[in-house]
Amino acid sequence: MVVEGSVELHARPNGREAIMTMVKPHGIFVLAAALKDAVYLMSARTVGKSRILMIPAENVRAAFKQNEDFARAIVVELAGCYRGVVKDHKDHKLRSGVERLANRLIKYHKLQGATGSLVLPYEKRTLASLLGMTPENLSRAFATLMAYGVEMDGAEVRQTDLKSLETLARPNMLIDQPGA
């Protein structure tokens, strides 16, 4: 469990690397592998100063067998993770790179108070990888979004025409709504 900071989960087959997701405080990772006593399918690295709570896998498996409330909590956590993976897969399969970026900017805008501007929570290279894009494609996508009221200044993004951006992005509650 991430207690403080964040953890980047990434994969690196055949000389390529992709950031699969970021885990923030109170997020859990390696849970499915611990329950199955299997190898973890991604690698993890902390991003900046972080504190991680590690519980031995055999303890997790024992608690799962012995404690019904713990087992129920684990099932709910894994169900949430599964739904997150399906949403991410739909995002990648059903949207262009520009649409993925537009929706991500709308999400960050809401999370940061919907003031008309936001600060990217990650470096652009990390954001590109999370969106399944190269840094060059991310740069082109930002350039495309200028016509929809998106202005960049380093990591700060101003959204001067949110309605136009939302028209392009077409947010979908079955992909974009947290907890759905």
SEVEX-92863 format. One record per residue: residue in one letter; x, z, y of N, C-alpha, C, CB in turn. Coordinates in steps of 0.02 Angstrom, whole numbers, plus 32768, in hexadecimal, padded with zeros to 4 digits. Glycine has a CB too. Layout:
PT   type    n_x    n_z    n_y   ca_x   ca_z   ca_y    c_x    c_z    c_y   cb_x   cb_z   cb_y
PT      A      X      Z      Y      X      Z      Y      X      Z      Y      X      Z      Y
...
END
This chain:
PT   type    n_x    n_z    n_y   ca_x   ca_z   ca_y    c_x    c_z    c_y   cb_x   cb_z   cb_y
PT      M   802B   8000   7FC5   8000   8000   8000   802C   8000   803E   7FD0   803D   8000
PT      V   801A   7FD7   806E   803E   7FD6   80AD   8022   800F   80D8   8036   7F91   80D2
PT      V   804E   803E   80EA   803A   8077   8113   8046   8067   815D   8061   80B6   80FE
PT      E   807F   8049   816C   8090   8034   81B1   80B5   7FF1   81AD   80BC   806A   81D5
PT      G   80AE   7FCA   81E2   80D0   7F89   81E5   80A8   7F54   81C1   8116   7F8F   81C6
PT      S   80CB   7F25   81A3   80A9   7EF1   817E   80D7   7ED4   8148   8090   7EB9   81AD
PT      V   80B8   7EB6   8117   80DC   7E97   80DF   80C6   7E4F   80DA   80CE   7EBD   809C
PT      E   80F7   7E24   80D4   80EC   7DDD   80CC   80F0   7DCD   8081   8120   7DB3   80F5
PT      L   80BB   7DB0   8065   80BC   7D99   8020   80CA   7D4F   8020   8079   7DAA   7FFB
PT      H   80FE   7D3B   7FFC   8113   7CF5   7FFD   8124   7CDE   7FB7   814E   7CEB   802D
PT      A   8128   7C9C   7FAF   813C   7C7D   7F70   8170   7C49   7F80   80FE   7C5E   7F4B
PT      R   819C   7C3D   7F4F   81D3   7C0E   7F5A   81E1   7BE6   7F1A   8212   7C33   7F71
PT      P   81B5   7BB8   7F07   81C4   7B8E   7ECD   81EA   7B4F   7EE3   8185   7B7B   7EA8
PT      N   8216   7B37   7EBB   8238   7AF7   7EC5   8257   7AEF   7F0A   8207   7ABF   7EBA
PT      G   8274   7B23   7F24   8297   7B1E   7F64   826A   7B20   7FA2   82BE   7AE1   7F65
PT      R   8229   7B21   7F98   81FA   7B26   7FD0   81E4   7B6E   7FD6   81BD   7AF7   7FC7
PT      E   81D2   7B82   8013   81B7   7BC5   801C   8178   7BC2   8045   81EB   7BF4   803E
PT      A   8147   7BEA   8032   8108   7BEF   8058   80F5   7C38   805E   80CF   7BC6   8036
PT      I   80DF   7C4A   8099   80C4   7C8D   80A3   807C   7C8A   808E   80CC   7CA6   80EE
PT      M   806A   7CB3   805D   8027   7CB1   8042   7FF6   7CDC   806A   8028   7CC9   7FFA
PT      T   800D   7D17   807F   7FE2   7D44   80A6   800D   7D7B   80C5   7FA9   7D62   807B
PT      M   7FEF   7D9D   80F3   800E   7DD8   8112   7FE4   7E14   8101   8016   7DCF   8160
PT      V   8004   7E4B   80EE   7FE0   7E88   80DE   7FEF   7EBB   8114   7FF4   7EA3   8097
PT      K   7FBB   7ED4   8132   7FC1   7F04   8169   7FB0   7F4A   8151   7F92   7EF0   81A4
PT      P   7FB7   7F7C   817C   7FAC   7FC2   8166   7F6B   7FCD   8140   7FAD   7FEE   81A2
PT      H   7F74   7FF1   810C   7F41   8005   80DB   7F2E   7FCD   80AC   7F03   801E   80FF
PT      G   7F50   7F93   80B2   7F46   7F5D   8083   7F6F   7F6A   8044   7F59   7F1A   80A3
PT      I   7F56   7F52   800C   7F75   7F5D   7FCB   7F8E   7F1B   7FB1   7F44   7F7F   7F99
PT      F   7FC7   7F1C   7F90   7FE0   7EE0   7F6F   7FFF   7EF3   7F2C   8014   7EBB   7F9B
PT      V   8004   7EC4   7EFF   801E   7ECB   7EBC   7FEC   7EEE   7E8D   8060   7EF2   7EBE
PT      L   7FAF   7EFA   7EA4   7F7F   7F1F   7E7D   7F6C   7EFC   7E3B   7F41   7F2B   7EA6
PT      A   7F5A   7EBD   7E3E   7F46   7E99   7E02   7F7E   7E97   7DCF   7F30   7E51   7E13
PT      A   7FBB   7E8B   7DE6   7FF4   7E8A   7DB8   8000   7ECF   7D99   8034   7E73   7DDD
PT      A   7FF7   7F03   7DC0   7FFF   7F47   7DA6   7FCB   7F56   7D70   7FFB   7F7B   7DDF
PT      L   7F8D   7F43   7D7C   7F58   7F50   7D4B   7F62   7F28   7D0B   7F14   7F3F   7D69
PT      K   7F7A   7EEA   7D12   7F85   7EBF   7CD7   7FC8   7ECA   7CB6   7F7E   7E77   7CEB
PT      D   7FF4   7EF2   7CD6   8038   7EFC   7CBE   805A   7EB7   7CB9   8039   7F21   7C7A
PT      A   8053   7E91   7CEF   806C   7E4C   7CF1   809B   7E43   7D2C   8031   7E1A   7CF4
PT      V   80C0   7E0D   7D2B   80ED   7DFC   7D62   80C3   7DEC   7DA0   811B   7DC0   7D4F
PT      Y   80DD   7DFE   7DDA   80BA   7DEF   7E19   80C7   7DA6   7E2A   80D1   7E1E   7E52
PT      L   8094   7D84   7E42   8099   7D3C   7E4E   80B6   7D29   7E92   8055   7D1D   7E48
PT      M   80C5   7D5B   7EBB   80E2   7D4F   7EFD   811B   7D81   7F07   80AC   7D54   7F36
PT      S   8143   7D73   7F39   8176   7DA2   7F4E   815E   7DC3   7F8E   81BB   7D7F   7F59
PT      A   8177   7DFE   7F9C   8163   7E23   7FD7   81A0   7E37   7FFF   8139   7E62   7FC4
PT      R   8198   7E35   8042   81CC   7E4F   806E   81AB   7E6D   80AB   81FE   7E16   8082
PT      T   81C9   7EA3   80C2   81AE   7EC3   80FE   81BE   7E99   813B   81C9   7F0A   8106
PT      V   8193   7E9E   816C   819E   7E7C   81AC   81A7   7EB3   81DF   8162   7E4B   81BF
PT      G   81E5   7EBD   81F4   81F3   7EF4   8222   81F2   7F37   81FE   81C1   7EF4   825B
PT      K   81F3   7F6B   8225   81F3   7FAE   820A   81B0   7FBC   81E9   8202   7FE4   8241
PT      S   81B1   7FD0   81AA   8174   7FDB   8183   817C   8017   8155   8162   7F9C   815A
PT      R   8143   8033   8143   8141   8068   8110   8112   8052   80DA   812A   80AD   812F
PT      I   8129   8056   809C   8104   803F   8062   80FB   807A   8032   8127   8003   803F
PT      L   80BD   8084   801B   80AF   80B7   7FE8   80AF   8093   7FA5   806A   80DB   7FF5
PT      M   80DC   80A8   7F79   80E1   8089   7F37   80CB   80BB   7F02   8129   806F   7F2A
PT      I   809D   80A5   7ED7   8085   80CE   7EA0   8098   80AB   7E5F   8037   80DA   7EA5
PT      P   80B7   80CE   7E31   80CA   80AD   7DF2   808D   808D   7DCF   80EB   80DF   7DC2
PT      A   8097   8050   7DB6   8060   802A   7D97   8040   8050   7D5E   807A   7FE7   7D7E
PT      E   8068   8073   7D37   804A   8098   7CFE   801B   80CF   7D17   8081   80B8   7CD3
PT      N   8028   80EC   7D51   7FFB   811E   7D6E   7FBA   80FD   7D84   801D   8141   7DAA
PT      V   7FBF   80C2   7DA1   7F83   809D   7DB7   7F58   808D   7D7A   7F96   805D   7DDD
PT      R   7F77   8073   7D45   7F52   8062   7D09   7F31   80A0   7CE9   7F7F   803F   7CD5
PT      A   7F54   80D8   7CE7   7F39   8115   7CCB   7EFE   812E   7CF5   7F6F   814C   7CC8
PT      A   7F04   812D   7D37   7ECE   8144   7D62   7E91   8115   7D5C   7EE5   8146   7DAB
PT      F   7E9E   80D5   7D54   7E68   80A5   7D4B   7E3F   80B6   7D0D   7E84   805D   7D47
PT      K   7E61   80C9   7CD7   7E3F   80DA   7C98   7E1A   811D   7C9C   7E71   80DC   7C5E
PT      Q   7E36   814C   7CC1   7E1D   8191   7CBF   7DEC   81A2   7CF7   7E57   81C0   7CC3
PT      N   7DEE   817E   7D2E   7DC7   8191   7D68   7D98   8159   7D7D   7DF5   81A5   7DA3
PT      E   7D57   8164   7D72   7D25   8130   7D7F   7D23   811D   7DC9   7CE0   8148   7D69
PT      D   7D29   814D   7DF6   7D29   813E   7E3E   7D66   8115   7E52   7D26   8180   7E67
PT      F   7DA0   8126   7E36   7DDC   80FF   7E43   7DD4   80B8   7E29   7E1A   8121   7E23
PT      A   7DBA   80B1   7DEC   7DB0   806F   7DCF   7D80   8045   7DF9   7D95   8075   7D86
PT      R   7D4B   8064   7E11   7D1B   8041   7E3B   7D3D   802A   7E7C   7CDD   806E   7E4B
PT      A   7D65   8055   7E9A   7D88   8043   7ED8   7DB9   8008   7ECB   7DAF   8080   7EF3
PT      I   7DD9   8009   7E92   7E07   7FD2   7E81   7DE1   7F90   7E79   7E2E   7FE2   7E3F
PT      V   7DA8   7F93   7E57   7D7F   7F57   7E4D   7D67   7F3C   7E91   7D43   7F66   7E1F
PT      V   7D52   7F67   7EBE   7D3B   7F51   7F00   7D76   7F32   7F26   7D1E   7F8D   7F28
PT      E   7DB1   7F50   7F23   7DED   7F35   7F44   7DFD   7EEF   7F28   7E29   7F64   7F3B
PT      L   7DFE   7EE8   7EE6   7E0E   7EA7   7EC8   7DD9   7E73   7ED7   7E16   7EAF   7E7D
PT      A   7D99   7E88   7EDA   7D64   7E59   7EEC   7D6E   7E40   7F33   7D1E   7E7B   7EE6
PT      G   7D82   7E6C   7F61   7D90   7E58   7FA5   7DCA   7E27   7FA9   7D9F   7E94   7FD1
PT      C   7DFE   7E35   7F81   7E38   7E08   7F7F   7E24   7DC3   7F63   7E70   7E26   7F53
PT      Y   7DFC   7DC3   7F2F   7DE5   7D84   7F12   7DBF   7D5B   7F45   7DBA   7D91   7ED4
PT      R   7D90   7D7C   7F68   7D68   7D59   7F9B   7D95   7D3F   7FD3   7D32   7D88   7FB7
PT      G   7DC9   7D64   7FE5   7DF8   7D4D   8017   7E1D   7D0F   8001   7E29   7D84   8028
PT      V   7E31   7D0D   7FC2   7E54   7CD3   7FA8   7E26   7C96   7FA8   7E6F   7CE1   7F60
PT      V   7DE7   7C9F   7F95   7DB8   7C67   7F94   7DAD   7C4D   7FDB   7D74   7C7D   7F75
PT      K   7DA5   7C7B   800C   7D9D   7C66   8052   7DDA   7C3F   806A   7D91   7CA3   807F
PT      D   7E15   7C58   805A   7E53   7C36   806E   7E57   7BF1   804E   7E91   7C60   805C
PT      H   7E45   7BEC   800F   7E46   7BAC   7FEB   7E15   7B7B   800B   7E36   7BB6   7FA0
PT      K   7DD9   7B93   801C   7DA8   7B68   803D   7DC1   7B52   8081   7D64   7B8E   8045
PT      D   7DE1   7B7F   80A5   7DFD   7B6E   80E7   7E2F   7B35   80E0   7E20   7BAC   8106
PT      H   7E5A   7B39   80AE   7E8E   7B05   80A4   7E71   7AC4   8089   7EC3   7B1F   8075
PT      K   7E3F   7AC7   805E   7E24   7A8B   803F   7DF1   7A67   806A   7E04   7A9D   7FFD
PT      L   7DCD   7A8C   8094   7D94   7A6E   80B7   7DA0   7A62   8102   7D59   7A9A   80AF
PT      R   7DDB   7A74   811A   7DE9   7A6C   8162   7E2C   7A49   816C   7DE9   7AB0   8185
PT      S   7E30   7A25   81A3   7E70   7A08   81B7   7E9C   7A3F   81D3   7E66   79CE   81EB
PT      G   7EDB   7A30   81DD   7F09   7A60   81FA   7EF4   7A76   823F   7F4F   7A44   81FD
PT      V   7EDB   7A48   8267   7EC4   7A58   82AB   7E88   7A88   82A7   7EB1   7A18   82D3
PT      E   7E5A   7A7B   8279   7E1F   7AA6   8271   7E34   7AEC   8259   7DED   7A87   8240
PT      R   7E65   7AEF   822B   7E7C   7B30   8213   7E9B   7B58   824D   7EB0   7B28   81DB
PT      L   7EC3   7B37   8276   7EE2   7B59   82AF   7EAC   7B6F   82E0   7F15   7B2B   82D1
PT      A   7E7D   7B44   82F0   7E48   7B56   831F   7E21   7B93   8307   7E18   7B1A   8329
PT      N   7E10   7B95   82C7   7DEC   7BCE   82AC   7E17   7C0D   82AD   7DD5   7BC0   8265
PT      R   7E57   7C07   829F   7E83   7C41   82A1   7E89   7C5C   82E8   7EC9   7C2E   8286
PT      L   7E8D   7C2F   8319   7E91   7C45   835F   7E50   7C69   8374   7E9E   7C09   838E
PT      I   7E17   7C50   835E   7DD7   7C71   836C   7DD6   7CB6   834C   7D9C   7C47   8352
PT      K   7DEF   7CBB   830F   7DF2   7CFD   82ED   7E1F   7D2D   8314   7E0D   7CF4   82A4
PT      Y   7E5B   7D17   8326   7E8A   7D43   834B   7E6C   7D56   838F   7ECE   7D1F   8355
PT      H   7E49   7D27   83AF   7E29   7D34   83EF   7DF7   7D6E   83E9   7E06   7CF5   840A
PT      K   7DCD   7D6B   83B5   7D9B   7DA1   83AA   7DBE   7DE3   839A   7D6B   7D8D   8371
PT      L   7DF0   7DE1   836F   7E14   7E1E   835C   7E37   7E3F   8397   7E46   7E0F   8325
PT      Q   7E49   7E17   83C8   7E6E   7E32   8402   7E42   7E3D   843F   7EA7   7E02   8415
PT      G   7E00   7E41   8434   7DD3   7E55   846A   7DAE   7E1D   848E   7DF9   7E79   849A
PT      A   7DB6   7DDF   8479   7D92   7DA7   8496   7D97   7DA4   84E3   7D48   7DAA   8482
PT      T   7DD4   7DA6   84FB   7DE0   7DA6   8544   7DF0   7D61   8560   7E18   7DD6   8554
PT      G   7DF5   7D30   8535   7E08   7CED   854D   7E51   7CDE   853F   7DFA   7CE7   8596
PT      S   7E77   7D10   852C   7EBC   7D04   8519   7ECD   7D31   84DE   7EED   7D11   8555
PT      L   7F02   7D1E   84BC   7F18   7D44   8482   7F63   7D3C   847B   7EF3   7D2D   8441
PT      V   7F80   7D67   8453   7FC7   7D62   8443   7FCB   7D54   83F8   7FEE   7DA3   8456
PT      L   7FF0   7D20   83E6   7FF7   7D11   839E   8016   7D4D   837B   8023   7CD1   8394
PT      P   7FF8   7D63   8344   8012   7D9E   8322   8051   7D91   82F9   7FDD   7DBB   82F6
PT      Y   8062   7D52   82F0   809C   7D3F   82C8   80C5   7D0B   82ED   8087   7D26   8281
PT      E   8102   7D02   82D7   812A   7CCA   82F0   8107   7C89   82DC   8173   7CCD   82D4
PT      K   8113   7C55   8302   80F1   7C15   82F4   8103   7BFA   82AE   8104   7BE1   8329
PT      R   8141   7C06   8298   8154   7BEE   8255   812B   7C12   821F   81A1   7BFB   8249
PT      T   811E   7C53   8229   80F5   7C79   81FA   80AD   7C61   81FC   80F9   7CC4   8209
PT      L   8093   7C58   8238   804E   7C3F   8240   8046   7BFB   821E   803B   7C3A   828A
PT      A   8077   7BCF   8228   8074   7B8D   8208   8070   7B94   81BC   80B1   7B63   821B
PT      S   8099   7BBE   81A0   8099   7BC7   8157   8056   7BE4   813F   80D2   7BF4   8142
PT      L   803B   7C15   8163   7FFB   7C32   8150   7FC3   7BFE   8151   7FE9   7C6C   817F
PT      L   7FC9   7BCD   817F   7F97   7B99   8185   7FA5   7B5D   8158   7F92   7B82   81CD
PT      G   7FDA   7B60   8131   7FEB   7B28   8105   8005   7AEC   8129   7FAF   7B15   80DC
PT      M   802B   7AF8   815F   8044   7AC2   8189   808F   7ACA   8192   8021   7AC1   81CD
PT      T   80B0   7A94   81A5   80F5   7A99   81BB   80F5   7AAF   8204   811C   7A55   81B1
PT      P   812D   7ACB   821C   8130   7ADD   8263   8123   7AA1   8291   8174   7AFB   8273
PT      E   8139   7A66   827C   812E   7A2A   82A4   80E3   7A19   82A8   8156   79EE   8287
PT      N   80C1   7A1E   826F   8079   7A11   826F   8053   7A45   8299   805E   7A10   8228
PT      L   806A   7A83   8297   804A   7AB7   82C0   8052   7AA6   830A   8069   7AFD   82B1
PT      S   808D   7A8F   831D   8099   7A7C   8363   806B   7A43   8377   80E3   7A67   836D
PT      R   8063   7A11   834C   8035   79DA   835A   7FED   79F2   835E   803C   79A2   8325
PT      A   7FDB   7A21   8333   7F96   7A3C   8334   7F89   7A61   8375   7F8A   7A6B   82F8
PT      F   7FBA   7A88   838D   7FB2   7AA9   83CE   7FAA   7A76   8405   7FEF   7AD8   83DC
PT      A   7FD0   7A40   8402   7FCB   7A0B   8435   7F85   79EC   8433   8001   79D4   8429
PT      T   7F6A   79E1   83F7   7F26   79C6   83F1   7EF3   79F6   8410   7F15   79BA   83A7
PT      L   7EFD   7A37   8407   7ECD   7A68   8420   7ECE   7A70   846C   7EDB   7AAB   8400
PT      M   7EFF   7A52   848D   7F00   7A55   84D7   7EC1   7A34   84F3   7F3F   7A31   84F3
PT      A   7EA9   7A00   84D2   7E6B   79DE   84E8   7E2D   7A0A   84DF   7E62   799D   84C2
PT      Y   7E34   7A41   84BB   7DFD   7A6F   84AE   7E07   7AB2   84D2   7DF5   7A7C   8463
PT      G   7E31   7AB0   8507   7E39   7AEB   8531   7E6C   7B1E   8518   7DFA   7B0C   8538
PT      V   7E99   7B0B   84EB   7ECC   7B39   84D2   7F0C   7B2C   84F8   7ED7   7B31   8485
PT      E   7F26   7B61   8519   7F64   7B5D   853E   7F95   7B8F   8521   7F59   7B6A   858A
PT      M   7FD3   7B79   8517   8007   7BA2   84F9   803B   7BB5   852C   8028   7B7E   84BE
PT      D   8052   7BF3   8527   808C   7C0A   854D   80B1   7C3A   8520   8076   7C2D   8592
PT      G   80E0   7C1F   84F9   8104   7C47   84C7   80D3   7C5D   8491   8126   7C84   84E8
PT      A   80CD   7C9F   8488   809F   7CB9   8455   805A   7CC7   8472   80BB   7CF9   8437
PT      E   8052   7CBE   84B4   8011   7CC9   84D3   7FE8   7C89   84D2   8019   7CE3   851C
PT      V   7FA8   7C90   84BF   7F7B   7C57   84BC   7F3F   7C67   84E9   7F64   7C49   8472
PT      R   7F31   7C39   8517   7EF6   7C40   8541   7EC2   7C0E   8529   7F07   7C34   858D
PT      Q   7E84   7C24   8526   7E4D   7BF9   8510   7E1E   7BF1   854B   7E28   7C16   84D2
PT      T   7E23   7BB8   856D   7DFC   7BAC   85AA   7DB8   7B8C   859C   7E23   7B82   85DA
PT      D   7DAE   7B73   855F   7D6E   7B54   854D   7D5D   7B67   8505   7D72   7B05   8555
PT      L   7D4A   7BA5   84FC   7D3D   7BBF   84B8   7D04   7B99   8496   7D2C   7C0A   84BB
PT      K   7CD2   7B85   84BC   7C9A   7B5F   849E   7CB2   7B1D   8480   7C63   7B52   84D3
PT      S   7CDD   7AFA   84A3   7CF9   7ABC   848A   7D22   7AC8   844B   7D23   7A99   84C1
PT      L   7D4A   7AFD   844D   7D74   7B0E   8412   7D48   7B1E   83D6   7DA2   7B49   8422
PT      E   7D13   7B44   83E2   7CE5   7B56   83AB   7CC0   7B19   8390   7CB2   7B8A   83C2
PT      T   7CB0   7AE9   83BC   7C90   7AAB   83A5   7CBF   7A85   8377   7C7D   7A7F   83E2
PT      L   7CFF   7A82   8388   7D30   7A62   835C   7D38   7A89   831B   7D74   7A5C   8380
PT      A   7D40   7ACB   8320   7D50   7AF5   82E6   7D16   7AFC   82B5   7D66   7B39   82FE
PT      R   7CDA   7AFD   82CF   7C9E   7B08   82A5   7CA8   7B45   8277   7C8E   7AC9   827C
PT      P   7CB1   7B81   8293   7CBA   7BBC   8269   7C80   7BC2   8236   7CBD   7BFD   8294
PT      N   7C91   7BD9   81FB   7C61   7BDF   81C5   7C65   7C26   81AA   7C6E   7BAB   818D
PT      M   7C2C   7C4A   81A8   7C2D   7C8F   8192   7C46   7C97   814A   7BE7   7CAD   8199
PT      L   7C3F   7C63   8121   7C55   7C68   80DC   7CA0   7C5D   80D5   7C30   7C35   80B2
PT      I   7CC1   7C4D   810C   7D0A   7C47   810C   7D28   7C79   813D   7D1F   7BFF   811F
PT      D   7D0B   7C80   8178   7D2B   7CA3   81AF   7D15   7CEB   81BA   7D20   7C7E   81EC
PT      Q   7CDC   7CFE   81A1   7CC2   7D41   81B0   7CE5   7D75   8183   7C76   7D44   81A6
PT      P   7D06   7DA6   81A2   7D26   7DDA   8179   7CF1   7E01   8151   7D4E   7E0B   81A5
PT      G   7D00   7E10   8114   7CD4   7E39   80EB   7C99   7E15   80CC   7CBB   7E70   8113
PT      A   7C90   7DD5   80DD   7C57   7DB0   80C2   7C64   7D99   807B   7C46   7D75   80EE
END
